Amino acid sequence: MSKKKVSFCMPSPCICFKQVASRRDIALKIKGIEQQLDAIASERTDFNFVSSRSEERPLRVITTSAIDISEVYGRDMDKKIILDHLLGKNCQEKSGLYIVSIVGTGGMGKTTLARLAYNHPKVKAHFDERIWVCVSDPFEPTRIFRDIVEILQKTSPNLHNLEALHQKVQTCVSGKKFLLVLDDVWTDEDQLWEQLKNTLHCGAAGSRILATTRKESVLKMMRTTYKHPLGELSLEQCRALFHQMAFYERSTWEKEEELKEIGEKIADKCKGFPLAIKTLGNLIRFKNNKEEWEDVLNNEVWWLDVFETDISPALLLSYYDLPPAIKRCFSYCAVFPKDCY
């Protein structure tokens, strides 16, 4: 029989000391983090901070129906199609609400197109009532009802109960042919939409809802009658719009020919986004020499892959160009919740 030998490997005192020291360092770091968290929790109470959870979405401004038609390029065909559906041309009336939805990426001009249709003379003459509501996020039926009543009655309703507002909206639109614009719709929750939709069935035949959204899921939720996808502007339209914004009130400017080629290259980089073109055009309008224009053209921000998000390089450039004091104001305003006014 072979004998089994058992041996023990005892760690050296040096190794044991290092392990103990390492564990002690970790314990001290944990203790330090706990102290920092306690301090943050204490400051939260002292300053009455309220915690909230929200999706990471960009801040959006409240929109109105006002528009400067001279700053709109390349949307004539889109406008004609939307008008045909709003005015009942080349489309069959269906039971229930007739909903026209404009869908596209942020900055593509959905709100601008809705404004063009809303303010068209034929639309003004065709509908008994026109209502513009910026929905945004969150989708709040109570606020939307209150906005509808306030627009129709030209006074703020002293109502807060959802059922009372529901009845008031029905009274206002009953038997009338109305156009309701719901701008910037985000939610795709059926229950919230049903509360609004069921309130509007009492309108007269020919009533229309015109919605703008970035999300395809919103179209399914609303059961859109006609979907209008909005695409980019053409190269020529981009350059024309940029030229108007950048050379505004500079018709006899001696440097126009010198900067025109640079301006066209900048416009091409905006990839057909009207908002980006307007933003850069307004920004560069106040730059008077070739070097400043070339700085914008060759800025490294163009290489960032951000066109797939809600912020384009043009908007980032406009932020970086702000003076330090204005940047601090911007940071201060960013503390407030979306659509706070």
VOPAGU-2260 file (C-alpha; in pm, 1 decimal, decimal comma):
REM VOPAGU-2260
SITE   aa  ch    i         X         Y         Z
SITE  MET   A    0       0,0       0,0       0,0
SITE  SER   A    1     134,9     340,0     -98,2
SITE  LYS   A    2     141,8     600,6     169,7
SITE  LYS   A    3     -42,0     929,1     112,0
SITE  LYS   A    4     141,3    1240,4     207,6
SITE  VAL   A    5     -33,4    1558,8     304,0
SITE  SER   A    6     149,5    1886,5     289,1
SITE  PHE   A    7      44,1    2236,2     388,5
SITE  CYS   A    8     157,2    2554,5     216,3
SITE  MET   A    9     170,0    2835,7     465,8
SITE  PRO   A   10     160,3    3187,5     314,3
SITE  SER   A   11     444,5    3412,6     399,1
SITE  PRO   A   12     382,5    3692,5     652,6
SITE  CYS   A   13     441,8    3948,4     373,4
SITE  ILE   A   14     156,4    3812,3     159,4
SITE  CYS   A   15     -83,2    3803,4     457,5
SITE  PHE   A   16      -0,8    4164,9     538,6
SITE  LYS   A   17     -71,3    4278,3     179,9
SITE  GLN   A   18    -409,5    4102,4     176,6
SITE  VAL   A   19    -512,6    4261,6     505,4
SITE  ALA   A   20    -395,3    4603,7     389,7
SITE  SER   A   21    -587,3    4566,6      61,0
SITE  ARG   A   22    -908,0    4472,6     239,2
SITE  ARG   A   23    -862,2    4763,8     478,5
SITE  ASP   A   24    -824,5    5005,3     185,9
SITE  ILE   A   25   -1146,5    4874,1      28,1
SITE  ALA   A   26   -1330,0    4909,4     359,7
SITE  LEU   A   27   -1210,7    5269,8     392,8
SITE  LYS   A   28   -1324,7    5347,6      35,8
SITE  ILE   A   29   -1669,8    5201,4     106,9
SITE  LYS   A   30   -1689,9    5405,3     424,7
SITE  GLY   A   31   -1594,9    5720,4     232,8
SITE  ILE   A   32   -1862,2    5655,9     -32,2
SITE  GLU   A   33   -2123,0    5603,3     240,8
SITE  GLN   A   34   -2027,4    5935,9     396,4
SITE  GLN   A   35   -2063,2    6108,4      58,7
SITE  LEU   A   36   -2406,5    5953,4       3,7
SITE  ASP   A   37   -2513,7    6063,5     353,0
SITE  ALA   A   38   -2402,0    6418,3     272,5
SITE  ILE   A   39   -2594,4    6415,9     -58,5
SITE  ALA   A   40   -2906,6    6285,2     114,9
SITE  SER   A   41   -2874,3    6559,1     377,0
SITE  GLU   A   42   -2840,8    6831,3     110,7
SITE  ARG   A   43   -3138,4    6687,7     -76,6
SITE  THR   A   44   -3349,8    6742,5     234,7
SITE  ASP   A   45   -3205,2    7088,0     304,4
SITE  PHE   A   46   -3276,9    7213,6     -49,7
SITE  ASN   A   47   -3610,1    7030,1     -93,2
SITE  PHE   A   48   -3494,8    6846,0    -405,6
SITE  VAL   A   49   -3755,6    6608,9    -549,2
SITE  SER   A   50   -3637,8    6294,7    -725,2
SITE  SER   A   51   -3806,6    6198,7   -1050,4
SITE  ARG   A   52   -3766,8    5937,1   -1320,4
SITE  SER   A   53   -3800,1    6026,7   -1684,7
SITE  GLU   A   54   -3686,3    5904,6   -2023,8
SITE  GLU   A   55   -3385,1    6077,4   -2172,4
SITE  ARG   A   56   -3550,6    6306,5   -2421,5
SITE  PRO   A   57   -3454,6    6652,8   -2533,4
SITE  LEU   A   58   -3624,8    6959,0   -2393,0
SITE  ARG   A   59   -3895,9    7076,7   -2630,6
SITE  VAL   A   60   -4048,1    7419,7   -2659,0
SITE  ILE   A   61   -4422,9    7481,9   -2659,6
SITE  THR   A   62   -4530,0    7541,4   -3020,1
SITE  THR   A   63   -4793,1    7774,8   -3161,3
SITE  SER   A   64   -4952,8    7805,3   -3503,9
SITE  ALA   A   65   -4757,2    8122,0   -3596,1
SITE  ILE   A   66   -4537,4    8092,5   -3905,5
SITE  ASP   A   67   -4317,4    8304,1   -4132,5
SITE  ILE   A   68   -4395,2    8165,6   -4478,3
SITE  SER   A   69   -4092,0    8338,0   -4631,0
SITE  GLU   A   70   -3864,4    8098,1   -4439,1
SITE  VAL   A   71   -4027,3    7780,9   -4576,5
SITE  TYR   A   72   -3869,4    7601,6   -4872,5
SITE  GLY   A   73   -3947,8    7285,6   -5063,2
SITE  ARG   A   74   -4273,2    7179,4   -4899,5
SITE  ASP   A   75   -4523,1    7274,3   -5171,3
SITE  MET   A   76   -4607,4    6915,4   -5269,0
SITE  ASP   A   77   -4629,0    6804,9   -4905,5
SITE  LYS   A   78   -4860,2    7096,1   -4831,6
SITE  LYS   A   79   -5086,2    7012,6   -5127,4
SITE  ILE   A   80   -5125,5    6650,3   -5014,6
SITE  ILE   A   81   -5207,7    6749,9   -4656,0
SITE  LEU   A   82   -5459,1    7009,6   -4774,8
SITE  ASP   A   83   -5631,2    6754,8   -4998,2
SITE  HIS   A   84   -5687,5    6526,5   -4701,3
SITE  LEU   A   85   -5798,8    6804,9   -4470,5
SITE  LEU   A   86   -6041,4    6953,0   -4721,3
SITE  GLY   A   87   -6184,5    6616,1   -4825,7
SITE  LYS   A   88   -6041,8    6610,9   -5178,9
SITE  ASN   A   89   -5935,6    6277,9   -5330,3
SITE  CYS   A   90   -6019,7    6089,8   -5011,3
SITE  GLN   A   91   -6321,5    5890,1   -4903,9
SITE  GLU   A   92   -6497,7    5979,6   -4581,8
SITE  LYS   A   93   -6487,6    5703,0   -4323,9
SITE  SER   A   94   -6689,5    5648,8   -4011,9
SITE  GLY   A   95   -6523,7    5783,3   -3699,4
SITE  LEU   A   96   -6255,0    6047,7   -3676,9
SITE  TYR   A   97   -6048,6    6122,5   -3986,8
SITE  ILE   A   98   -5689,3    6149,5   -3865,1
SITE  VAL   A   99   -5398,6    6278,2   -4074,6
SITE  SER   A  100   -5052,8    6219,2   -3925,6
SITE  ILE   A  101   -4722,4    6376,0   -4028,0
SITE  VAL   A  102   -4432,1    6157,2   -3917,9
SITE  GLY   A  103   -4057,9    6217,2   -3942,0
SITE  THR   A  104   -3729,5    6272,4   -3762,9
SITE  GLY   A  105   -3683,9    6563,7   -3525,9
SITE  GLY   A  106   -3595,0    6886,4   -3705,9
SITE  MET   A  107   -3745,4    6770,3   -4034,8
SITE  GLY   A  108   -4021,0    7035,1   -4038,8
SITE  LYS   A  109   -4333,7    6847,0   -3924,6
SITE  THR   A  110   -4458,7    7138,1   -3715,9
SITE  THR   A  111   -4384,2    7382,3   -3999,0
SITE  LEU   A  112   -4589,5    7175,1   -4242,6
SITE  ALA   A  113   -4877,1    7156,5   -3994,8
SITE  ARG   A  114   -4861,7    7535,2   -3957,5
SITE  LEU   A  115   -4874,2    7583,8   -4334,2
SITE  ALA   A  116   -5192,4    7377,7   -4352,9
SITE  TYR   A  117   -5349,1    7528,5   -4040,7
SITE  ASN   A  118   -5303,2    7887,5   -4165,5
SITE  HIS   A  119   -5403,1    7824,9   -4527,4
SITE  PRO   A  120   -5697,1    8047,4   -4637,8
SITE  LYS   A  121   -5895,4    7749,3   -4768,4
SITE  VAL   A  122   -5862,2    7573,1   -4433,2
SITE  LYS   A  123   -5975,1    7884,0   -4244,9
SITE  ALA   A  124   -6283,7    7904,7   -4464,3
SITE  HIS   A  125   -6358,8    7531,5   -4459,7
SITE  PHE   A  126   -6374,4    7466,1   -4084,2
SITE  ASP   A  127   -6604,2    7618,9   -3825,2
SITE  GLU   A  128   -6335,5    7595,7   -3559,5
SITE  ARG   A  129   -5955,9    7553,8   -3568,8
SITE  ILE   A  130   -5766,9    7442,5   -3257,7
SITE  TRP   A  131   -5390,8    7414,7   -3207,2
SITE  VAL   A  132   -5262,0    7214,9   -2907,8
SITE  CYS   A  133   -4897,1    7134,2   -2834,3
SITE  VAL   A  134   -4922,3    6789,5   -2674,4
SITE  SER   A  135   -4556,3    6700,5   -2613,5
SITE  ASP   A  136   -4470,7    6469,6   -2322,6
SITE  PRO   A  137   -4637,0    6372,5   -2095,6
SITE  PHE   A  138   -4973,5    6329,4   -2265,5
SITE  GLU   A  139   -5221,7    6481,5   -2017,6
SITE  PRO   A  140   -5590,2    6464,5   -2121,2
SITE  THR   A  141   -5687,5    6719,4   -1854,6
SITE  ARG   A  142   -5444,9    6980,8   -1988,3
SITE  ILE   A  143   -5540,0    6909,3   -2350,7
SITE  PHE   A  144   -5912,3    6944,0   -2273,0
SITE  ARG   A  145   -5844,9    7269,6   -2090,9
SITE  ASP   A  146   -5642,7    7405,5   -2383,9
SITE  ILE   A  147   -5921,4    7317,6   -2629,5
SITE  VAL   A  148   -6185,5    7495,0   -2422,4
SITE  GLU   A  149   -5963,3    7797,6   -2367,0
SITE  ILE   A  150   -5897,8    7836,1   -2740,8
SITE  LEU   A  151   -6263,7    7798,0   -2837,0
SITE  GLN   A  152   -6406,9    8020,9   -2564,1
SITE  LYS   A  153   -6115,1    8266,4   -2546,7
SITE  THR   A  154   -6113,3    8232,8   -2168,8
SITE  SER   A  155   -5959,6    7989,2   -1925,2
SITE  PRO   A  156   -6212,7    7735,5   -1788,1
SITE  ASN   A  157   -6221,7    7721,9   -1410,1
SITE  LEU   A  158   -6247,6    7343,2   -1424,0
SITE  HIS   A  159   -6010,5    7075,5   -1299,3
SITE  ASN   A  160   -6223,8    6763,7   -1293,9
SITE  LEU   A  161   -6164,8    6541,4   -1599,7
SITE  GLU   A  162   -6533,3    6457,8   -1644,6
SITE  ALA   A  163   -6634,8    6823,4   -1623,0
SITE  LEU   A  164   -6375,8    6914,2   -1886,5
SITE  HIS   A  165   -6489,5    6623,1   -2103,5
SITE  GLN   A  166   -6846,9    6755,3   -2102,2
SITE  LYS   A  167   -6729,6    7111,8   -2166,4
SITE  VAL   A  168   -6528,6    7007,1   -2474,0
SITE  GLN   A  169   -6826,7    6815,7   -2612,3
SITE  THR   A  170   -7044,4    7124,2   -2567,1
SITE  CYS   A  171   -6791,8    7338,6   -2752,6
SITE  VAL   A  172   -6743,2    7111,8   -3056,4
SITE  SER   A  173   -7084,3    6945,8   -3082,0
SITE  GLY   A  174   -7224,2    6978,4   -3434,8
SITE  LYS   A  175   -6926,5    7185,3   -3554,6
SITE  LYS   A  176   -6678,7    7096,9   -3825,8
SITE  PHE   A  177   -6344,1    7141,1   -3653,9
SITE  LEU   A  178   -5974,2    7100,2   -3726,5
SITE  LEU   A  179   -5771,3    6993,6   -3424,8
SITE  VAL   A  180   -5392,0    6999,2   -3454,7
SITE  LEU   A  181   -5210,0    6781,3   -3201,0
SITE  ASP   A  182   -4846,9    6883,0   -3235,2
SITE  ASP   A  183   -4557,4    6670,6   -3106,1
SITE  VAL   A  184   -4737,7    6356,8   -2986,9
SITE  TRP   A  185   -4516,3    6108,5   -2802,3
SITE  THR   A  186   -4734,5    5871,8   -2604,8
SITE  ASP   A  187   -4859,4    5546,0   -2751,1
SITE  GLU   A  188   -5075,6    5451,1   -2450,9
SITE  ASP   A  189   -5421,1    5355,4   -2576,5
SITE  GLN   A  190   -5604,2    5449,9   -2256,4
SITE  LEU   A  191   -5485,8    5812,4   -2265,0
SITE  TRP   A  192   -5571,3    5849,5   -2635,0
SITE  GLU   A  193   -5915,8    5690,9   -2590,5
SITE  GLN   A  194   -6012,4    5959,4   -2337,4
SITE  LEU   A  195   -5947,7    6230,4   -2594,5
SITE  LYS   A  196   -6078,4    6046,7   -2900,5
SITE  ASN   A  197   -6413,2    5952,6   -2744,3
SITE  THR   A  198   -6473,8    6315,1   -2649,4
SITE  LEU   A  199   -6441,9    6439,1   -3009,6
SITE  HIS   A  200   -6690,5    6210,1   -3185,0
SITE  CYS   A  201   -6969,8    6465,6   -3148,8
SITE  GLY   A  202   -6817,7    6698,5   -3408,8
SITE  ALA   A  203   -6980,6    6746,1   -3748,8
SITE  ALA   A  204   -6894,1    6534,7   -4052,4
SITE  GLY   A  205   -6575,1    6652,6   -4219,6
SITE  SER   A  206   -6395,1    6725,3   -3892,4
SITE  ARG   A  207   -6025,8    6647,0   -3898,7
SITE  ILE   A  208   -5739,7    6577,1   -3658,3
SITE  LEU   A  209   -5388,9    6663,3   -3779,5
SITE  ALA   A  210   -5109,7    6512,6   -3567,9
SITE  THR   A  211   -4731,5    6539,0   -3583,0
SITE  THR   A  212   -4505,6    6275,6   -3429,6
SITE  ARG   A  213   -4167,8    6105,9   -3453,5
SITE  LYS   A  214   -4294,0    5760,9   -3354,9
SITE  GLU   A  215   -4454,6    5502,2   -3579,9
SITE  SER   A  216   -4618,9    5346,1   -3272,5
SITE  VAL   A  217   -4820,8    5665,7   -3225,4
SITE  LEU   A  218   -4976,0    5620,2   -3571,0
SITE  LYS   A  219   -5096,6    5271,4   -3479,3
SITE  MET   A  220   -5229,6    5389,2   -3145,2
SITE  MET   A  221   -5428,2    5673,8   -3306,4
SITE  ARG   A  222   -5549,5    5450,1   -3593,5
SITE  THR   A  223   -5430,7    5708,5   -3843,2
SITE  THR   A  224   -5642,7    5739,6   -4157,5
SITE  TYR   A  225   -5362,1    5887,5   -4368,8
SITE  LYS   A  226   -4991,5    5877,2   -4284,9
SITE  HIS   A  227   -4759,6    6135,2   -4444,0
SITE  PRO   A  228   -4386,3    6060,6   -4401,0
SITE  LEU   A  229   -4178,6    6377,7   -4423,7
SITE  GLY   A  230   -3837,3    6349,2   -4590,3
SITE  GLU   A  231   -3528,4    6566,7   -4624,6
SITE  LEU   A  232   -3504,2    6878,4   -4838,4
SITE  SER   A  233   -3323,9    6853,6   -5169,8
SITE  LEU   A  234   -2971,2    6988,0   -5211,2
SITE  GLU   A  235   -3092,6    7295,3   -5399,6
SITE  GLN   A  236   -3362,8    7367,7   -5141,1
SITE  CYS   A  237   -3109,5    7337,7   -4857,8
SITE  ARG   A  238   -2875,8    7585,1   -5022,6
SITE  ALA   A  239   -3155,1    7830,9   -5099,4
SITE  LEU   A  240   -3283,0    7824,6   -4740,4
SITE  PHE   A  241   -2932,3    7860,0   -4595,8
SITE  HIS   A  242   -2854,6    8149,5   -4829,1
SITE  GLN   A  243   -3167,5    8334,4   -4719,8
SITE  MET   A  244   -3088,6    8288,5   -4351,2
SITE  ALA   A  245   -2712,9    8357,2   -4369,0
SITE  PHE   A  246   -2728,9    8655,9   -4604,3
SITE  TYR   A  247   -3042,4    8814,5   -4460,6
SITE  GLU   A  248   -3041,3    9192,0   -4523,4
SITE  ARG   A  249   -2703,9    9158,5   -4698,6
SITE  SER   A  250   -2821,4    9178,4   -5058,6
SITE  THR   A  251   -2541,4    9420,8   -5151,0
SITE  TRP   A  252   -2277,4    9272,9   -4920,3
SITE  GLU   A  253   -1937,8    9281,5   -5090,7
SITE  LYS   A  254   -1825,3    8949,9   -4934,2
SITE  GLU   A  255   -2126,6    8750,4   -5049,7
SITE  GLU   A  256   -1955,3    8593,6   -5351,6
SITE  GLU   A  257   -1646,2    8512,3   -5145,5
SITE  LEU   A  258   -1849,9    8326,0   -4881,9
SITE  LYS   A  259   -2118,6    8174,1   -5102,7
SITE  GLU   A  260   -1920,3    7857,4   -5183,5
SITE  ILE   A  261   -1836,9    7798,3   -4816,5
SITE  GLY   A  262   -2202,2    7851,1   -4727,6
SITE  GLU   A  263   -2312,7    7589,5   -4980,6
SITE  LYS   A  264   -2072,4    7334,9   -4829,9
SITE  ILE   A  265   -2208,6    7408,1   -4483,0
SITE  ALA   A  266   -2566,0    7368,4   -4608,5
SITE  ASP   A  267   -2476,6    7033,8   -4768,7
SITE  LYS   A  268   -2354,1    6905,4   -4431,6
SITE  CYS   A  269   -2695,6    6967,5   -4277,1
SITE  LYS   A  270   -2823,1    6664,5   -4473,6
SITE  GLY   A  271   -3161,4    6810,9   -4560,7
SITE  PHE   A  272   -3269,9    6899,9   -4206,3
SITE  PRO   A  273   -3452,8    7236,9   -4217,7
SITE  LEU   A  274   -3402,3    7304,7   -3845,0
SITE  ALA   A  275   -3027,6    7249,9   -3873,8
SITE  ILE   A  276   -3008,2    7477,6   -4178,4
SITE  LYS   A  277   -3200,1    7758,0   -4005,7
SITE  THR   A  278   -2996,0    7726,1   -3689,6
SITE  LEU   A  279   -2662,1    7749,2   -3869,6
SITE  GLY   A  280   -2786,0    8018,9   -4104,8
SITE  ASN   A  281   -2886,7    8239,2   -3812,4
SITE  LEU   A  282   -2560,2    8161,1   -3634,2
SITE  ILE   A  283   -2329,6    8243,4   -3923,1
SITE  ARG   A  284   -2521,2    8557,5   -4020,6
SITE  PHE   A  285   -2321,4    8749,5   -3758,3
SITE  LYS   A  286   -1981,1    8623,0   -3874,8
SITE  ASN   A  287   -1824,6    8864,1   -4121,1
SITE  ASN   A  288   -1498,8    8708,8   -4239,1
SITE  LYS   A  289   -1392,2    8401,0   -4431,0
SITE  GLU   A  290   -1194,1    8249,5   -4142,1
SITE  GLU   A  291   -1500,8    8238,3   -3915,6
SITE  TRP   A  292   -1708,8    8068,0   -4185,5
SITE  GLU   A  293   -1433,2    7814,4   -4248,2
SITE  ASP   A  294   -1414,9    7741,4   -3873,3
SITE  VAL   A  295   -1780,2    7638,8   -3885,1
SITE  LEU   A  296   -1729,6    7431,3   -4200,0
SITE  ASN   A  297   -1425,3    7245,3   -4064,4
SITE  ASN   A  298   -1538,8    7207,6   -3704,7
SITE  GLU   A  299   -1475,9    6859,0   -3564,4
SITE  VAL   A  300   -1836,6    6835,8   -3440,9
SITE  TRP   A  301   -1942,7    6738,2   -3794,8
SITE  TRP   A  302   -1761,7    6408,2   -3748,8
SITE  LEU   A  303   -1974,0    6312,7   -3450,3
SITE  ASP   A  304   -2234,7    6049,0   -3529,1
SITE  VAL   A  305   -2527,2    6240,9   -3382,1
SITE  PHE   A  306   -2765,4    6273,1   -3675,0
SITE  GLU   A  307   -2935,7    5953,2   -3555,5
SITE  THR   A  308   -3020,1    6120,8   -3223,2
SITE  ASP   A  309   -3230,9    6424,5   -3144,5
SITE  ILE   A  310   -2936,8    6668,5   -3156,0
SITE  SER   A  311   -2770,0    6750,6   -3485,8
SITE  PRO   A  312   -2415,4    6888,0   -3525,7
SITE  ALA   A  313   -2568,1    7220,5   -3632,9
SITE  LEU   A  314   -2741,8    7257,3   -3297,8
SITE  LEU   A  315   -2425,1    7160,1   -3110,4
SITE  LEU   A  316   -2230,1    7420,7   -3306,1
SITE  SER   A  317   -2482,6    7687,2   -3212,2
SITE  TYR   A  318   -2437,5    7593,6   -2845,8
SITE  TYR   A  319   -2055,8    7596,5   -2858,0
SITE  ASP   A  320   -2069,5    7939,4   -3020,1
SITE  LEU   A  321   -2252,5    8091,2   -2721,9
SITE  PRO   A  322   -2060,5    8328,2   -2491,0
SITE  PRO   A  323   -1969,3    8172,6   -2151,2
SITE  ALA   A  324   -2228,5    8380,3   -1966,4
SITE  ILE   A  325   -2507,5    8261,8   -2197,8
SITE  LYS   A  326   -2391,8    7901,3   -2161,3
SITE  ARG   A  327   -2442,4    7935,6   -1785,5
SITE  CYS   A  328   -2795,3    8065,5   -1847,8
SITE  PHE   A  329   -2857,5    7768,2   -2076,1
SITE  SER   A  330   -2738,9    7528,5   -1804,3
SITE  TYR   A  331   -2965,9    7700,4   -1552,5
SITE  CYS   A  332   -3269,7    7666,5   -1779,1
SITE  ALA   A  333   -3189,2    7298,5   -1837,2
SITE  VAL   A  334   -3266,1    7231,6   -1468,9
SITE  PHE   A  335   -3638,0    7290,2   -1525,0
SITE  PRO   A  336   -3869,5    7005,1   -1635,1
SITE  LYS   A  337   -3980,5    6964,1   -1998,0
SITE  ASP   A  338   -4235,9    7219,2   -2119,7
SITE  CYS   A  339   -4210,2    7425,5   -1799,1
SITE  TYR   A  340   -4316,0    7785,3   -1861,6
